[in-house]
Amino acid sequence: MPIVHIELLEGRSIEQKRDMVKKVTDAIVETAGCPIEAVKIVICEMQKTHFGEGGILRSDR
């Protein structure tokens, strides 16, 4: 059972997340040869104040 964890900054629409889940699932099914029902995807969204890059909070960019 493949389990995929995706970490994103907040801000994607539900439609974008649906599309991403479908496409990632299809890619796993195609490459791993597992049934579609076996693919599990966890999306973790973080606030821009909880992510730093190059010494700067993303919210400060």
N, C-alpha and C positions, 0 to 999 in steps of 0.2 A: 504494500500500500504506500505509494508515494505521498509524502506530505511536503508541500511547498510553503515556505514562509516568505512573504513579501512585505518589506518595510518601506513605507512611503511617507513623505510629508503630506499633511492634510491639504485638501483642496480639490481632489478629484470628485467628479459627479458619480452618482450611483450608476449611470449609464456607462461611464468609462470603466468603472470597476467590474461591472457585468461583462463587458467586452474583454477586459484583461483576463478575468477568470476563465472565460470560454476559450480564448486563444492559448493561454498557458496550459489548460487542461488538454486541449487538442494536441499540443506539442508533446506533452508527456505521454499521452496515449500512443501517439505515432512513434516516438523514439524508444519508449520503454516497453511497448507492446502489452500494456496492462489494460484492463477494462476501465471504461470511463468512470464507473461507480467507485473505483478504488482510489481515484485521485482526490486528495484533500488539499485545499488551499486556505491558508490563514493570512489575512491582510491586517497588518498593524500600522495604524496611522499615528504619526506623531505631530505634535504642535511645532510650529517653526521656532518657538522659544526653547524647545527641547533638543535641538540639533545644531551642532557647531561645525563649522568648516573653515579651515585656514585661520583659526583663532577668533572667528566672528560668529555670533549666533545668526542663524538664517533669518530670524525676524529682524535683525538690524541691517540687513542688506537692502 
